[in-house]
Amino acid sequence: MSTATYTVTGMTCGHCVASVTEEVEQVAGVTAVDVDLKTGQVTVTSEAPVDDALIKSAVEEAGYALQA
C-alpha cells in the first residue's frame, strides 16, 4: 500500500472535487482518492507507488494543475 499527497490548484467547488476524483481514480493501481477542497490537497492511495506524471496527467484532464 502506498500513499502520496499532491496539491491541486484551481478547484473552487464540489464539482471540481468530483472531476479530480473521477480522473485520478482511473489511473491504474489507484485504490482511493481523497480531495480536500479547502486546502487543495489530494491524497492518493494505491497498491504500489504511482508515477507522478500519471497523476499530473489525470489532474490536467480534469482541467486543473498540480502545484510544483
CHARMM-style PDB file with segment names, atoms N, HN, CA, C and O in Angstrom:
ATOM      1  N   MET     1       0.854  -1.182   0.000  1.00  0.00      PROA
ATOM      2  CA  MET     1       0.000   0.000   0.000  1.00  0.00      PROA
ATOM      3  C   MET     1       0.892   1.234   0.000  1.00  0.00      PROA
ATOM      4  O   MET     1       1.871   1.308   0.742  1.00  0.00      PROA
ATOM      5  N   SER     2       0.541   2.195  -0.838  1.00  0.00      PROA
ATOM      6  HN  SER     2      -0.254   2.134  -1.440  1.00  0.00      PROA
ATOM      7  CA  SER     2       1.320   3.424  -0.957  1.00  0.00      PROA
ATOM      8  C   SER     2       0.371   4.619  -0.910  1.00  0.00      PROA
ATOM      9  O   SER     2      -0.738   4.565  -1.443  1.00  0.00      PROA
ATOM     10  N   THR     3       0.819   5.697  -0.264  1.00  0.00      PROA
ATOM     11  HN  THR     3       1.719   5.741   0.169  1.00  0.00      PROA
ATOM     12  CA  THR     3       0.023   6.922  -0.192  1.00  0.00      PROA
ATOM     13  C   THR     3       0.888   8.098  -0.606  1.00  0.00      PROA
ATOM     14  O   THR     3       2.034   8.224  -0.172  1.00  0.00      PROA
ATOM     15  N   ALA     4       0.331   8.959  -1.448  1.00  0.00      PROA
ATOM     16  HN  ALA     4      -0.599   8.856  -1.800  1.00  0.00      PROA
ATOM     17  CA  ALA     4       1.038  10.169  -1.884  1.00  0.00      PROA
ATOM     18  C   ALA     4       0.066  11.337  -1.812  1.00  0.00      PROA
ATOM     19  O   ALA     4      -1.128  11.180  -2.068  1.00  0.00      PROA
ATOM     20  N   THR     5       0.584  12.506  -1.463  1.00  0.00      PROA
ATOM     21  HN  THR     5       1.554  12.633  -1.255  1.00  0.00      PROA
ATOM     22  CA  THR     5      -0.246  13.705  -1.362  1.00  0.00      PROA
ATOM     23  C   THR     5       0.247  14.749  -2.347  1.00  0.00      PROA
ATOM     24  O   THR     5       1.448  14.987  -2.480  1.00  0.00      PROA
ATOM     25  N   TYR     6      -0.697  15.363  -3.029  1.00  0.00      PROA
ATOM     26  HN  TYR     6      -1.672  15.170  -2.921  1.00  0.00      PROA
ATOM     27  CA  TYR     6      -0.407  16.380  -4.038  1.00  0.00      PROA
ATOM     28  C   TYR     6      -1.237  17.617  -3.719  1.00  0.00      PROA
ATOM     29  O   TYR     6      -2.237  17.528  -3.007  1.00  0.00      PROA
ATOM     30  N   THR     7      -0.831  18.762  -4.238  1.00  0.00      PROA
ATOM     31  HN  THR     7      -0.019  18.835  -4.816  1.00  0.00      PROA
ATOM     32  CA  THR     7      -1.621  19.982  -4.119  1.00  0.00      PROA
ATOM     33  C   THR     7      -2.111  20.361  -5.508  1.00  0.00      PROA
ATOM     34  O   THR     7      -1.326  20.523  -6.442  1.00  0.00      PROA
ATOM     35  N   VAL     8      -3.427  20.499  -5.621  1.00  0.00      PROA
ATOM     36  HN  VAL     8      -4.065  20.367  -4.862  1.00  0.00      PROA
ATOM     37  CA  VAL     8      -4.054  20.850  -6.895  1.00  0.00      PROA
ATOM     38  C   VAL     8      -4.539  22.291  -6.811  1.00  0.00      PROA
ATOM     39  O   VAL     8      -5.153  22.690  -5.821  1.00  0.00      PROA
ATOM     40  N   THR     9      -4.262  23.064  -7.847  1.00  0.00      PROA
ATOM     41  HN  THR     9      -3.764  22.740  -8.651  1.00  0.00      PROA
ATOM     42  CA  THR     9      -4.704  24.462  -7.872  1.00  0.00      PROA
ATOM     43  C   THR     9      -5.878  24.626  -8.826  1.00  0.00      PROA
ATOM     44  O   THR     9      -6.001  23.901  -9.814  1.00  0.00      PROA
ATOM     45  N   GLY    10      -6.742  25.593  -8.514  1.00  0.00      PROA
ATOM     46  HN  GLY    10      -6.642  26.182  -7.712  1.00  0.00      PROA
ATOM     47  CA  GLY    10      -7.841  25.946  -9.398  1.00  0.00      PROA
ATOM     48  C   GLY    10      -9.190  25.380  -9.004  1.00  0.00      PROA
ATOM     49  O   GLY    10     -10.196  25.736  -9.617  1.00  0.00      PROA
ATOM     50  N   MET    11      -9.251  24.506  -7.998  1.00  0.00      PROA
ATOM     51  HN  MET    11      -8.434  24.217  -7.500  1.00  0.00      PROA
ATOM     52  CA  MET    11     -10.539  23.949  -7.582  1.00  0.00      PROA
ATOM     53  C   MET    11     -11.297  24.965  -6.727  1.00  0.00      PROA
ATOM     54  O   MET    11     -10.733  25.576  -5.820  1.00  0.00      PROA
ATOM     55  N   THR    12     -12.595  25.135  -7.034  1.00  0.00      PROA
ATOM     56  HN  THR    12     -13.054  24.639  -7.771  1.00  0.00      PROA
ATOM     57  CA  THR    12     -13.383  26.119  -6.299  1.00  0.00      PROA
ATOM     58  C   THR    12     -14.702  25.583  -5.754  1.00  0.00      PROA
ATOM     59  O   THR    12     -15.376  26.275  -4.992  1.00  0.00      PROA
ATOM     60  N   CYS    13     -15.085  24.350  -6.133  1.00  0.00      PROA
ATOM     61  HN  CYS    13     -14.537  23.788  -6.752  1.00  0.00      PROA
ATOM     62  CA  CYS    13     -16.399  23.851  -5.725  1.00  0.00      PROA
ATOM     63  C   CYS    13     -16.429  22.330  -5.675  1.00  0.00      PROA
ATOM     64  O   CYS    13     -15.448  21.662  -5.998  1.00  0.00      PROA
ATOM     65  N   GLY    14     -17.560  21.806  -5.270  1.00  0.00      PROA
ATOM     66  HN  GLY    14     -18.358  22.349  -5.007  1.00  0.00      PROA
ATOM     67  CA  GLY    14     -17.736  20.365  -5.186  1.00  0.00      PROA
ATOM     68  C   GLY    14     -17.612  19.676  -6.530  1.00  0.00      PROA
ATOM     69  O   GLY    14     -17.129  18.546  -6.609  1.00  0.00      PROA
ATOM     70  N   HSD    15     -18.039  20.342  -7.582  1.00  0.00      PROA
ATOM     71  HN  HSD    15     -18.431  21.260  -7.518  1.00  0.00      PROA
ATOM     72  CA  HSD    15     -17.912  19.757  -8.923  1.00  0.00      PROA
ATOM     73  C   HSD    15     -16.437  19.594  -9.282  1.00  0.00      PROA
ATOM     74  O   HSD    15     -16.057  18.600  -9.901  1.00  0.00      PROA
ATOM     75  N   CYS    16     -15.618  20.545  -8.903  1.00  0.00      PROA
ATOM     76  HN  CYS    16     -15.926  21.353  -8.400  1.00  0.00      PROA
ATOM     77  CA  CYS    16     -14.172  20.456  -9.138  1.00  0.00      PROA
ATOM     78  C   CYS    16     -13.608  19.218  -8.439  1.00  0.00      PROA
ATOM     79  O   CYS    16     -12.831  18.464  -9.024  1.00  0.00      PROA
ATOM     80  N   VAL    17     -14.004  19.022  -7.193  1.00  0.00      PROA
ATOM     81  HN  VAL    17     -14.635  19.635  -6.718  1.00  0.00      PROA
ATOM     82  CA  VAL    17     -13.546  17.876  -6.406  1.00  0.00      PROA
ATOM     83  C   VAL    17     -13.950  16.580  -7.104  1.00  0.00      PROA
ATOM     84  O   VAL    17     -13.149  15.654  -7.224  1.00  0.00      PROA
ATOM     85  N   ALA    18     -15.199  16.523  -7.563  1.00  0.00      PROA
ATOM     86  HN  ALA    18     -15.850  17.276  -7.465  1.00  0.00      PROA
ATOM     87  CA  ALA    18     -15.701  15.320  -8.226  1.00  0.00      PROA
ATOM     88  C   ALA    18     -14.926  15.039  -9.511  1.00  0.00      PROA
ATOM     89  O   ALA    18     -14.611  13.886  -9.805  1.00  0.00      PROA
ATOM     90  N   SER    19     -14.621  16.077 -10.271  1.00  0.00      PROA
ATOM     91  HN  SER    19     -14.877  17.013 -10.032  1.00  0.00      PROA
ATOM     92  CA  SER    19     -13.886  15.907 -11.525  1.00  0.00      PROA
ATOM     93  C   SER    19     -12.487  15.361 -11.281  1.00  0.00      PROA
ATOM     94  O   SER    19     -12.050  14.428 -11.953  1.00  0.00      PROA
ATOM     95  N   VAL    20     -11.793  15.944 -10.320  1.00  0.00      PROA
ATOM     96  HN  VAL    20     -12.148  16.702  -9.773  1.00  0.00      PROA
ATOM     97  CA  VAL    20     -10.433  15.492  -9.999  1.00  0.00      PROA
ATOM     98  C   VAL    20     -10.475  14.053  -9.475  1.00  0.00      PROA
ATOM     99  O   VAL    20      -9.671  13.214  -9.882  1.00  0.00      PROA
ATOM    100  N   THR    21     -11.405  13.780  -8.584  1.00  0.00      PROA
ATOM    101  HN  THR    21     -12.059  14.461  -8.254  1.00  0.00      PROA
ATOM    102  CA  THR    21     -11.525  12.430  -8.022  1.00  0.00      PROA
ATOM    103  C   THR    21     -11.768  11.413  -9.128  1.00  0.00      PROA
ATOM    104  O   THR    21     -11.112  10.373  -9.179  1.00  0.00      PROA
ATOM    105  N   GLU    22     -12.706  11.713 -10.007  1.00  0.00      PROA
ATOM    106  HN  GLU    22     -13.239  12.558  -9.966  1.00  0.00      PROA
ATOM    107  CA  GLU    22     -13.063  10.787 -11.089  1.00  0.00      PROA
ATOM    108  C   GLU    22     -11.873  10.483 -11.997  1.00  0.00      PROA
ATOM    109  O   GLU    22     -11.642   9.326 -12.347  1.00  0.00      PROA
ATOM    110  N   GLU    23     -11.120  11.506 -12.378  1.00  0.00      PROA
ATOM    111  HN  GLU    23     -11.308  12.447 -12.094  1.00  0.00      PROA
ATOM    112  CA  GLU    23      -9.980  11.299 -13.277  1.00  0.00      PROA
ATOM    113  C   GLU    23      -8.845  10.534 -12.596  1.00  0.00      PROA
ATOM    114  O   GLU    23      -8.256   9.633 -13.192  1.00  0.00      PROA
ATOM    115  N   VAL    24      -8.539  10.895 -11.348  1.00  0.00      PROA
ATOM    116  HN  VAL    24      -9.017  11.628 -10.864  1.00  0.00      PROA
ATOM    117  CA  VAL    24      -7.426  10.238 -10.653  1.00  0.00      PROA
ATOM    118  C   VAL    24      -7.777   8.787 -10.339  1.00  0.00      PROA
ATOM    119  O   VAL    24      -6.900   7.923 -10.367  1.00  0.00      PROA
ATOM    120  N   GLU    25      -9.040   8.507 -10.042  1.00  0.00      PROA
ATOM    121  HN  GLU    25      -9.752   9.208 -10.019  1.00  0.00      PROA
ATOM    122  CA  GLU    25      -9.457   7.129  -9.765  1.00  0.00      PROA
ATOM    123  C   GLU    25      -9.225   6.207 -10.961  1.00  0.00      PROA
ATOM    124  O   GLU    25      -9.090   4.995 -10.789  1.00  0.00      PROA
ATOM    125  N   GLN    26      -9.179   6.764 -12.158  1.00  0.00      PROA
ATOM    126  HN  GLN    26      -9.289   7.748 -12.298  1.00  0.00      PROA
ATOM    127  CA  GLN    26      -8.998   5.964 -13.365  1.00  0.00      PROA
ATOM    128  C   GLN    26      -7.545   5.568 -13.612  1.00  0.00      PROA
ATOM    129  O   GLN    26      -7.277   4.734 -14.477  1.00  0.00      PROA
ATOM    130  N   VAL    27      -6.607   6.148 -12.876  1.00  0.00      PROA
ATOM    131  HN  VAL    27      -6.824   6.826 -12.174  1.00  0.00      PROA
ATOM    132  CA  VAL    27      -5.191   5.795 -13.028  1.00  0.00      PROA
ATOM    133  C   VAL    27      -4.990   4.366 -12.516  1.00  0.00      PROA
ATOM    134  O   VAL    27      -5.435   4.023 -11.421  1.00  0.00      PROA
ATOM    135  N   ALA    28      -4.325   3.550 -13.310  1.00  0.00      PROA
ATOM    136  HN  ALA    28      -3.964   3.829 -14.200  1.00  0.00      PROA
ATOM    137  CA  ALA    28      -4.102   2.151 -12.949  1.00  0.00      PROA
ATOM    138  C   ALA    28      -3.394   2.026 -11.605  1.00  0.00      PROA
ATOM    139  O   ALA    28      -2.380   2.681 -11.366  1.00  0.00      PROA
ATOM    140  N   GLY    29      -3.931   1.186 -10.734  1.00  0.00      PROA
ATOM    141  HN  GLY    29      -4.755   0.654 -10.928  1.00  0.00      PROA
ATOM    142  CA  GLY    29      -3.325   0.937  -9.429  1.00  0.00      PROA
ATOM    143  C   GLY    29      -3.895   1.777  -8.303  1.00  0.00      PROA
ATOM    144  O   GLY    29      -3.722   1.436  -7.133  1.00  0.00      PROA
ATOM    145  N   VAL    30      -4.578   2.880  -8.634  1.00  0.00      PROA
ATOM    146  HN  VAL    30      -4.719   3.157  -9.585  1.00  0.00      PROA
ATOM    147  CA  VAL    30      -5.142   3.754  -7.601  1.00  0.00      PROA
ATOM    148  C   VAL    30      -6.337   3.056  -6.953  1.00  0.00      PROA
ATOM    149  O   VAL    30      -7.230   2.566  -7.644  1.00  0.00      PROA
ATOM    150  N   THR    31      -6.342   3.018  -5.628  1.00  0.00      PROA
ATOM    151  HN  THR    31      -5.616   3.416  -5.067  1.00  0.00      PROA
ATOM    152  CA  THR    31      -7.428   2.355  -4.897  1.00  0.00      PROA
ATOM    153  C   THR    31      -8.334   3.341  -4.171  1.00  0.00      PROA
ATOM    154  O   THR    31      -9.476   3.008  -3.856  1.00  0.00      PROA
ATOM    155  N   ALA    32      -7.842   4.558  -3.898  1.00  0.00      PROA
ATOM    156  HN  ALA    32      -6.914   4.828  -4.154  1.00  0.00      PROA
ATOM    157  CA  ALA    32      -8.661   5.564  -3.218  1.00  0.00      PROA
ATOM    158  C   ALA    32      -8.110   6.951  -3.491  1.00  0.00      PROA
ATOM    159  O   ALA    32      -6.905   7.143  -3.659  1.00  0.00      PROA
ATOM    160  N   VAL    33      -9.031   7.924  -3.531  1.00  0.00      PROA
ATOM    161  HN  VAL    33     -10.009   7.768  -3.394  1.00  0.00      PROA
ATOM    162  CA  VAL    33      -8.656   9.328  -3.733  1.00  0.00      PROA
ATOM    163  C   VAL    33      -9.448  10.162  -2.737  1.00  0.00      PROA
ATOM    164  O   VAL    33     -10.670  10.043  -2.648  1.00  0.00      PROA
ATOM    165  N   ASP    34      -8.742  11.013  -1.982  1.00  0.00      PROA
ATOM    166  HN  ASP    34      -7.749  11.110  -2.054  1.00  0.00      PROA
ATOM    167  CA  ASP    34      -9.398  11.904  -1.029  1.00  0.00      PROA
ATOM    168  C   ASP    34      -8.982  13.331  -1.376  1.00  0.00      PROA
ATOM    169  O   ASP    34      -7.798  13.669  -1.349  1.00  0.00      PROA
ATOM    170  N   VAL    35      -9.982  14.172  -1.706  1.00  0.00      PROA
ATOM    171  HN  VAL    35     -10.943  13.898  -1.728  1.00  0.00      PROA
ATOM    172  CA  VAL    35      -9.704  15.552  -2.110  1.00  0.00      PROA
ATOM    173  C   VAL    35     -10.256  16.504  -1.061  1.00  0.00      PROA
ATOM    174  O   VAL    35     -11.427  16.421  -0.692  1.00  0.00      PROA
ATOM    175  N   ASP    36      -9.407  17.408  -0.582  1.00  0.00      PROA
ATOM    176  HN  ASP    36      -8.456  17.475  -0.882  1.00  0.00      PROA
ATOM    177  CA  ASP    36      -9.812  18.435   0.376  1.00  0.00      PROA
ATOM    178  C   ASP    36      -9.893  19.758  -0.383  1.00  0.00      PROA
ATOM    179  O   ASP    36      -8.868  20.351  -0.720  1.00  0.00      PROA
ATOM    180  N   LEU    37     -11.113  20.214  -0.649  1.00  0.00      PROA
ATOM    181  HN  LEU    37     -11.945  19.732  -0.375  1.00  0.00      PROA
ATOM    182  CA  LEU    37     -11.320  21.437  -1.432  1.00  0.00      PROA
ATOM    183  C   LEU    37     -10.658  22.647  -0.782  1.00  0.00      PROA
ATOM    184  O   LEU    37     -10.045  23.463  -1.470  1.00  0.00      PROA
ATOM    185  N   LYS    38     -10.776  22.765   0.529  1.00  0.00      PROA
ATOM    186  HN  LYS    38     -11.273  22.102   1.088  1.00  0.00      PROA
ATOM    187  CA  LYS    38     -10.265  23.947   1.240  1.00  0.00      PROA
ATOM    188  C   LYS    38      -8.754  24.105   1.079  1.00  0.00      PROA
ATOM    189  O   LYS    38      -8.263  25.209   0.846  1.00  0.00      PROA
ATOM    190  N   THR    39      -8.019  23.001   1.204  1.00  0.00      PROA
ATOM    191  HN  THR    39      -8.417  22.104   1.393  1.00  0.00      PROA
ATOM    192  CA  THR    39      -6.555  23.077   1.131  1.00  0.00      PROA
ATOM    193  C   THR    39      -5.995  22.759  -0.250  1.00  0.00      PROA
ATOM    194  O   THR    39      -4.850  23.093  -0.556  1.00  0.00      PROA
ATOM    195  N   GLY    40      -6.816  22.107  -1.089  1.00  0.00      PROA
ATOM    196  HN  GLY    40      -7.746  21.836  -0.840  1.00  0.00      PROA
ATOM    197  CA  GLY    40      -6.338  21.691  -2.403  1.00  0.00      PROA
ATOM    198  C   GLY    40      -5.532  20.402  -2.344  1.00  0.00      PROA
ATOM    199  O   GLY    40      -4.968  19.970  -3.349  1.00  0.00      PROA
ATOM    200  N   GLN    41      -5.479  19.787  -1.165  1.00  0.00      PROA
ATOM    201  HN  GLN    41      -5.938  20.137  -0.348  1.00  0.00      PROA
ATOM    202  CA  GLN    41      -4.704  18.560  -1.001  1.00  0.00      PROA
ATOM    203  C   GLN    41      -5.468  17.361  -1.579  1.00  0.00      PROA
ATOM    204  O   GLN    41      -6.655  17.167  -1.319  1.00  0.00      PROA
ATOM    205  N   VAL    42      -4.746  16.575  -2.365  1.00  0.00      PROA
ATOM    206  HN  VAL    42      -3.781  16.733  -2.577  1.00  0.00      PROA
ATOM    207  CA  VAL    42      -5.301  15.353  -2.926  1.00  0.00      PROA
ATOM    208  C   VAL    42      -4.426  14.204  -2.432  1.00  0.00      PROA
ATOM    209  O   VAL    42      -3.230  14.158  -2.723  1.00  0.00      PROA
ATOM    210  N   THR    43      -5.020  13.285  -1.691  1.00  0.00      PROA
ATOM    211  HN  THR    43      -5.991  13.322  -1.455  1.00  0.00      PROA
ATOM    212  CA  THR    43      -4.297  12.126  -1.186  1.00  0.00      PROA
ATOM    213  C   THR    43      -4.695  10.921  -2.024  1.00  0.00      PROA
ATOM    214  O   THR    43      -5.873  10.587  -2.145  1.00  0.00      PROA
ATOM    215  N   VAL    44      -3.686  10.280  -2.600  1.00  0.00      PROA
ATOM    216  HN  VAL    44      -2.729  10.552  -2.502  1.00  0.00      PROA
ATOM    217  CA  VAL    44      -3.907   9.139  -3.486  1.00  0.00      PROA
ATOM    218  C   VAL    44      -3.348   7.888  -2.810  1.00  0.00      PROA
ATOM    219  O   VAL    44      -2.174   7.839  -2.442  1.00  0.00      PROA
ATOM    220  N   THR    45      -4.195   6.893  -2.656  1.00  0.00      PROA
ATOM    221  HN  THR    45      -5.149   6.933  -2.955  1.00  0.00      PROA
ATOM    222  CA  THR    45      -3.780   5.609  -2.113  1.00  0.00      PROA
ATOM    223  C   THR    45      -3.750   4.621  -3.271  1.00  0.00      PROA
ATOM    224  O   THR    45      -4.663   4.584  -4.096  1.00  0.00      PROA
ATOM    225  N   SER    46      -2.688   3.823  -3.321  1.00  0.00      PROA
ATOM    226  HN  SER    46      -1.947   3.854  -2.651  1.00  0.00      PROA
ATOM    227  CA  SER    46      -2.540   2.877  -4.422  1.00  0.00      PROA
ATOM    228  C   SER    46      -1.880   1.596  -3.939  1.00  0.00      PROA
ATOM    229  O   SER    46      -1.319   1.538  -2.845  1.00  0.00      PROA
ATOM    230  N   GLU    47      -1.961   0.567  -4.784  1.00  0.00      PROA
ATOM    231  HN  GLU    47      -2.417   0.614  -5.673  1.00  0.00      PROA
ATOM    232  CA  GLU    47      -1.390  -0.726  -4.452  1.00  0.00      PROA
ATOM    233  C   GLU    47       0.137  -0.634  -4.369  1.00  0.00      PROA
ATOM    234  O   GLU    47       0.766  -1.272  -3.525  1.00  0.00      PROA
ATOM    235  N   ALA    48       0.712   0.165  -5.253  1.00  0.00      PROA
ATOM    236  HN  ALA    48       0.202   0.684  -5.939  1.00  0.00      PROA
ATOM    237  CA  ALA    48       2.157   0.396  -5.320  1.00  0.00      PROA
ATOM    238  C   ALA    48       2.347   1.851  -5.719  1.00  0.00      PROA
ATOM    239  O   ALA    48       1.404   2.477  -6.203  1.00  0.00      PROA
ATOM    240  N   PRO    49       3.540   2.408  -5.529  1.00  0.00      PROA
ATOM    241  CA  PRO    49       3.750   3.807  -5.931  1.00  0.00      PROA
ATOM    242  C   PRO    49       3.349   4.049  -7.384  1.00  0.00      PROA
ATOM    243  O   PRO    49       3.681   3.265  -8.273  1.00  0.00      PROA
ATOM    244  N   VAL    50       2.629   5.150  -7.609  1.00  0.00      PROA
ATOM    245  HN  VAL    50       2.359   5.787  -6.887  1.00  0.00      PROA
ATOM    246  CA  VAL    50       2.162   5.520  -8.943  1.00  0.00      PROA
ATOM    247  C   VAL    50       3.043   6.662  -9.458  1.00  0.00      PROA
ATOM    248  O   VAL    50       3.397   7.573  -8.710  1.00  0.00      PROA
ATOM    249  N   ASP    51       3.383   6.598 -10.716  1.00  0.00      PROA
ATOM    250  HN  ASP    51       3.096   5.858 -11.323  1.00  0.00      PROA
ATOM    251  CA  ASP    51       4.201   7.640 -11.349  1.00  0.00      PROA
ATOM    252  C   ASP    51       3.493   8.997 -11.223  1.00  0.00      PROA
ATOM    253  O   ASP    51       2.331   9.132 -11.607  1.00  0.00      PROA
ATOM    254  N   ASP    52       4.191   9.988 -10.688  1.00  0.00      PROA
ATOM    255  HN  ASP    52       5.135   9.878 -10.375  1.00  0.00      PROA
ATOM    256  CA  ASP    52       3.616  11.327 -10.525  1.00  0.00      PROA
ATOM    257  C   ASP    52       3.098  11.890 -11.841  1.00  0.00      PROA
ATOM    258  O   ASP    52       2.126  12.645 -11.849  1.00  0.00      PROA
ATOM    259  N   ALA    53       3.731  11.534 -12.947  1.00  0.00      PROA
ATOM    260  HN  ALA    53       4.521  10.920 -12.941  1.00  0.00      PROA
ATOM    261  CA  ALA    53       3.314  12.034 -14.263  1.00  0.00      PROA
ATOM    262  C   ALA    53       1.899  11.554 -14.602  1.00  0.00      PROA
ATOM    263  O   ALA    53       1.140  12.272 -15.253  1.00  0.00      PROA
ATOM    264  N   LEU    54       1.549  10.361 -14.168  1.00  0.00      PROA
ATOM    265  HN  LEU    54       2.165   9.778 -13.638  1.00  0.00      PROA
ATOM    266  CA  LEU    54       0.198   9.843 -14.424  1.00  0.00      PROA
ATOM    267  C   LEU    54      -0.845  10.618 -13.620  1.00  0.00      PROA
ATOM    268  O   LEU    54      -1.935  10.905 -14.115  1.00  0.00      PROA
ATOM    269  N   ILE    55      -0.501  10.952 -12.380  1.00  0.00      PROA
ATOM    270  HN  ILE    55       0.385  10.720 -11.978  1.00  0.00      PROA
ATOM    271  CA  ILE    55      -1.412  11.747 -11.550  1.00  0.00      PROA
ATOM    272  C   ILE    55      -1.546  13.145 -12.135  1.00  0.00      PROA
ATOM    273  O   ILE    55      -2.648  13.686 -12.222  1.00  0.00      PROA
ATOM    274  N   LYS    56      -0.425  13.724 -12.533  1.00  0.00      PROA
ATOM    275  HN  LYS    56       0.471  13.284 -12.462  1.00  0.00      PROA
ATOM    276  CA  LYS    56      -0.435  15.069 -13.144  1.00  0.00      PROA
ATOM    277  C   LYS    56      -1.315  15.082 -14.380  1.00  0.00      PROA
ATOM    278  O   LYS    56      -2.109  16.003 -14.569  1.00  0.00      PROA
ATOM    279  N   SER    57      -1.181  14.079 -15.213  1.00  0.00      PROA
ATOM    280  HN  SER    57      -0.535  13.331 -15.060  1.00  0.00      PROA
ATOM    281  CA  SER    57      -1.973  13.982 -16.437  1.00  0.00      PROA
ATOM    282  C   SER    57      -3.463  13.872 -16.121  1.00  0.00      PROA
ATOM    283  O   SER    57      -4.283  14.511 -16.779  1.00  0.00      PROA
ATOM    284  N   ALA    58      -3.816  13.068 -15.123  1.00  0.00      PROA
ATOM    285  HN  ALA    58      -3.150  12.549 -14.589  1.00  0.00      PROA
ATOM    286  CA  ALA    58      -5.218  12.903 -14.736  1.00  0.00      PROA
ATOM    287  C   ALA    58      -5.798  14.218 -14.213  1.00  0.00      PROA
ATOM    288  O   ALA    58      -6.925  14.583 -14.549  1.00  0.00      PROA
ATOM    289  N   VAL    59      -5.026  14.923 -13.392  1.00  0.00      PROA
ATOM    290  HN  VAL    59      -4.111  14.627 -13.119  1.00  0.00      PROA
ATOM    291  CA  VAL    59      -5.484  16.212 -12.854  1.00  0.00      PROA
ATOM    292  C   VAL    59      -5.672  17.219 -13.989  1.00  0.00      PROA
ATOM    293  O   VAL    59      -6.652  17.963 -14.002  1.00  0.00      PROA
ATOM    294  N   GLU    60      -4.742  17.244 -14.932  1.00  0.00      PROA
ATOM    295  HN  GLU    60      -3.945  16.639 -14.921  1.00  0.00      PROA
ATOM    296  CA  GLU    60      -4.859  18.157 -16.076  1.00  0.00      PROA
ATOM    297  C   GLU    60      -6.051  17.791 -16.950  1.00  0.00      PROA
ATOM    298  O   GLU    60      -6.701  18.677 -17.505  1.00  0.00      PROA
ATOM    299  N   GLU    61      -6.348  16.509 -17.082  1.00  0.00      PROA
ATOM    300  HN  GLU    61      -5.820  15.789 -16.631  1.00  0.00      PROA
ATOM    301  CA  GLU    61      -7.514  16.058 -17.861  1.00  0.00      PROA
ATOM    302  C   GLU    61      -8.800  16.590 -17.230  1.00  0.00      PROA
ATOM    303  O   GLU    61      -9.771  16.885 -17.927  1.00  0.00      PROA
ATOM    304  N   ALA    62      -8.791  16.708 -15.902  1.00  0.00      PROA
ATOM    305  HN  ALA    62      -8.002  16.469 -15.336  1.00  0.00      PROA
ATOM    306  CA  ALA    62      -9.950  17.247 -15.182  1.00  0.00      PROA
ATOM    307  C   ALA    62     -10.026  18.772 -15.309  1.00  0.00      PROA
ATOM    308  O   ALA    62     -11.043  19.376 -14.968  1.00  0.00      PROA
ATOM    309  N   GLY    63      -8.945  19.392 -15.802  1.00  0.00      PROA
ATOM    310  HN  GLY    63      -8.119  18.901 -16.078  1.00  0.00      PROA
ATOM    311  CA  GLY    63      -8.957  20.839 -16.012  1.00  0.00      PROA
ATOM    312  C   GLY    63      -8.234  21.649 -14.951  1.00  0.00      PROA
ATOM    313  O   GLY    63      -8.426  22.860 -14.848  1.00  0.00      PROA
ATOM    314  N   TYR    64      -7.399  20.977 -14.156  1.00  0.00      PROA
ATOM    315  HN  TYR    64      -7.243  19.992 -14.239  1.00  0.00      PROA
ATOM    316  CA  TYR    64      -6.699  21.648 -13.075  1.00  0.00      PROA
ATOM    317  C   TYR    64      -5.201  21.396 -13.177  1.00  0.00      PROA
ATOM    318  O   TYR    64      -4.752  20.747 -14.122  1.00  0.00      PROA
ATOM    319  N   ALA    65      -4.425  21.893 -12.229  1.00  0.00      PROA
ATOM    320  HN  ALA    65      -4.789  22.420 -11.462  1.00  0.00      PROA
ATOM    321  CA  ALA    65      -2.968  21.735 -12.295  1.00  0.00      PROA
ATOM    322  C   ALA    65      -2.412  21.318 -10.943  1.00  0.00      PROA
ATOM    323  O   ALA    65      -2.929  21.699  -9.892  1.00  0.00      PROA
ATOM    324  N   LEU    66      -1.349  20.528 -10.995  1.00  0.00      PROA
ATOM    325  HN  LEU    66      -0.929  20.219 -11.849  1.00  0.00      PROA
ATOM    326  CA  LEU    66      -0.626  20.202  -9.768  1.00  0.00      PROA
ATOM    327  C   LEU    66       0.298  21.364  -9.455  1.00  0.00      PROA
ATOM    328  O   LEU    66       0.938  21.917 -10.350  1.00  0.00      PROA
ATOM    329  N   GLN    67       0.365  21.731  -8.194  1.00  0.00      PROA
ATOM    330  HN  GLN    67      -0.155  21.281  -7.467  1.00  0.00      PROA
ATOM    331  CA  GLN    67       1.271  22.787  -7.779  1.00  0.00      PROA
ATOM    332  C   GLN    67       2.688  22.211  -7.744  1.00  0.00      PROA
ATOM    333  O   GLN    67       2.913  21.120  -7.219  1.00  0.00      PROA
ATOM    334  N   ALA    68       3.625  22.948  -8.304  1.00  0.00      PROA
ATOM    335  HN  ALA    68       3.442  23.834  -8.731  1.00  0.00      PROA
ATOM    336  CA  ALA    68       5.016  22.462  -8.359  1.00  0.00      PROA
ATOM    337  C   ALA    68       5.665  22.501  -7.002  1.00  0.00      PROA
ATOM    338  OT1 ALA    68       6.830  22.129  -6.863  1.00  0.00      PROA
TER     339      ALA     68
END
